[in-house]
Amino acid sequence: MRIFKKSLFALLALFLLLVAVFDIWGRVTLGSLEPQENALRDDAANRVVLVSGATGSVGDGLLKAAVEDPEVEHIHVITRRSSPRIEAGVASGKVTVHMLQDFTDYSSLADALEEVNTVLWGLGTSSLNVDEVTYTRIHVDFPVAFVRAWLAARTAAPMAFHYVTGMGTDPEGDAQWARDKGRAERELAEMADGTGLRTFSYRSAYIRPTTERANPFTYVAEALLRPGKLVITAKALGQAMLEISARTAELPNGTLIDNADSIAYADAYHSR
């Protein structure tokens, strides 16, 4: 029993040491963007928002941010199923749901896409959950097909597409998931070039679910990673996206945004 306790203590100490090193690394390397003070904002830039992946832990927070934002007049949600937050949004009259089975075909949404200003794209899954072909379809084919359909329906600025890719995304990376998301980042930015659209990719670290979905473990993880600016709540991430959309002249198409950058723009959202 004594040996077991010593081994457990050693493992815990090693874990905390690794977390500390990770936090130090985060502090030193992350955060290259600085929100402009007194930036010009377009109050209509987020007038109509579309959210994908709203039933997931990240998308639920993105939807919560949009629902609670007074500058957002209406929200379109594309989904295969509903959730308590979606249902509450529909009941309030602020949310319209579009049930889709094929996320490569948006022909039925042409009228809605024509009025959308901002897209919060939280649709995704872990590479552990699906095979490589399915993973590519979800993280490359789905957003690319959406942006193609959106640009066919609308090219009038302001338009902003916010895509959650995750820390470690790299088009030249060793892991298939990292290459796929990096490829999607590039393709979306190339498609938007020369149009009224700006695309942003969020290479976030740990995104803590909303309070309605959080559990004790998620709060422990948040506390451990907060010193390194390696955690942001899903709602705050949505607020950062909305703030970046409203700052129509600040960040160019194709900007990559790490976790510390997202925190900075979420803080700017709250300080105005």
N, C-alpha and C positions, 0 to 999 in steps of 0.2 A: 504493500500500500504506500509506504514511504517513497519507494522508487517511482511509483506511478505519479504521485503528487509532484515529485521533483521534475519528472519528464513533462508533466502538464504545465508546470510553472515555466520551464525552459521554452516550451513551444509558445506560450503566451508572450513571454518576453521577446522571443524572436519575431513574433507577429507584430508586436507594438513597435519594435525597432524598424521593421520593414515599412510600416505605415509612416513612421517619422521620417524615414529616408524619402519615401514617396512624397510626403507633404513638403519637405525641403526642396525636392526637385521641382514640384509644382510651383512653389513660390519663386524659384529662381528662373524658370524657363517659360512660364505661361504669362499671357497678358501683354499683347503688343499693341492693342488698340486703345485709344483714349477718347471717350465721348467729348465732343466739342462743347464748351461752355456756351450757354445762351444760343444754342443752335437754332436755326430756322426750322420750323416744323410745319408740315401740311396736315391740318386737322382732319382733312377728308381722305388721307392716304389709307386709312383703315376702315373706311365707311362700310365696305362689304368684305367680310372675311370668309375663307373656306378652310375647313379643318379636315384632315384625313387622319385615320388611326385614332379617332377620338375615344374608342373603347379600351385602348391600351393604357398602361400606366403613365407614359409620357403624353400621349395625345389627350388624355383626360385633363391633364394640367394645362395644356395649350388651350383646350376648349374653355376651361374655367377662366383663364386670363381674358379670353375674348368676350365671354359672356359678361364679365364684370367691368369691362372697359367702356366708359361712357361715350367714347368716340366711335365705337363699333355699333352701327345701326342694325346690321343683320348678319347672320352667320349661316353658311351652307355647310352641312356635314355630309361627307360621302362615307358610307359604311355598309357592312354586311349585316350588322345587328345593332341593337340599341343598348342604352345604358341609362342608369338613373339620371345622370347629368344631361344626357341628350334629351330624355323625356321631359325633364324640368325646363330645358331651353325651349322645346317645342311648345309646352304649355304656356310659357311666358310670351310666346309670339316672336321671340328673337331668333329662333333657330328653325331652319328648314332641313329636313332629312332627305337624302337621296340614297335609296338602297341600291347598291350595285353588286353584281356577282363577278363581273369581268372588269378589273381595274386597268385594262388596256383599251377599253372602249368607253369614251365619254361623249358619244354622239347625242345621247339623251339630255346632256347638260349644257348644250350650246347657249341657251338663253341665260342660264345662271352664270356661266363663265364670262359672258359678255359684260357683266356688272361687277365681277369680283376684282378687288384691289390687292388683297393680301392673302397668301396661302401659307398656312402653318401645316407642314407635312411631317406628321409623326408616325406614319405607317411603317411598320417594320417588324422584324422578329430576330431571334438569336440564330446564329449559324448552326447551333446545336439542335435546333428544332426541325430543320428541313434539310433536304439534300441540296447540292450545289446549284443544280439547274433551277430549282424553286427559289433559292435564295437570290439568284441573279434576276429572276423574273420579278420578285417583290421589290428589290432595292435598286434595280436599274430600269427594267422595262416599264414598271408601273409609273414612276415619276416622270420618265421621259415621255411616255404616251400622254400623260396629263398635260405637261407643259406644251407639247405639240398641239393638243386640242385647245388649250387656253389661248395660245398665240394665234390660232386660227379664228378664235372668237373675239379676241381683243388684243390690241397693241397700244392702247392709250395709257400713258403714264398718269398717275403712279401705279406701278405694279411691282410686287415683291414676292418671291418664292423662297420660303425658309425651310431647309431640309436638315433634319437631324441625322448626322452621319456617325459621329462618335470619335472619341480619342483613339488614335492609332490608324485612322483611315489614311491610306496611302496607295495611289494608283500603281506604284511600283513595289508594293509590299509583298511579303512572303505569303501572308494569309489570303485566301480567296475572298473572304468578307471585306478585308481592307482594300483589295484591288477593285472589287465591284463598287463599293461606295465611292472610292476615288474616281473611278471611271464615270459614275453618275454625276459627281460634282463637275467634272470637266465638260461632259456632254450638255448638261443643263446650262452652264455658263456660256458655252458656244452657241447654243440655240437662242439664248437671250440677247447675245451681242447684236447691237444695232436696232433693237426693238425698244419698246417702252418698259421692258422688264429687267429687274435686277434679281439675281439669284444669290443666296447666302447659304453656306454650309456650316453646321454647328458641330464642331468636333468636341463635344462635351465629354466629361469624365463620368461622374455618377450623378444621375438625375433622380432626385428623391421624389417619390410619388406624392400626390396631394394628401392632405391630412385625412381625407375620407378613405384613402387606400393604404396609408402608411401603417407600419407595425413597429414594435419596439426595435427590431433589428435594423430597420431602415433609419431610425433616429440615431442608433449607435453608429452606423456607417457614416451618417451625416456629420456627427460630432468628430469622428476620427479624421475625416477628409477635409473638413472646413478650414483648418489652418493652412493647408496648401492650395486653397481656392480650387479644389478638385470636386466640389459638389455644388449643385444648384437645384432648387426645387423645380418641378415641372411647371408650376404656375409662373414662377419668376422667369423661367426660360421663355415662356410665351410672352410675358411682358417685355422682355428684352427684344424679342422679335418685332413686337408692335412698335416699340420705340425706334428701332432701326428703320422700319418701314416709313414711319412718320418723318424721319430725317432724310428726306428724299435726295439731298445733294451731298450727303456726308460720306457714305461708303459706296465704292463702285461695284458693279456686277462682278460676281465670282469671288467675293471676299470670303476668306475662311475665318471662322470665329471660334476661338477656343473657350474653355470653361471660364477662365478669368475675364475674358472679354464679355461674355454673356452676363456675368455678375456685374460688370461695370455699367452695361447698358440697362440692366434691370434696376440698378441703383439710380441711374439717370431718369428712368421712368418714374420712380417713386419720388424723386426730388423736385419734379416740376410742379 
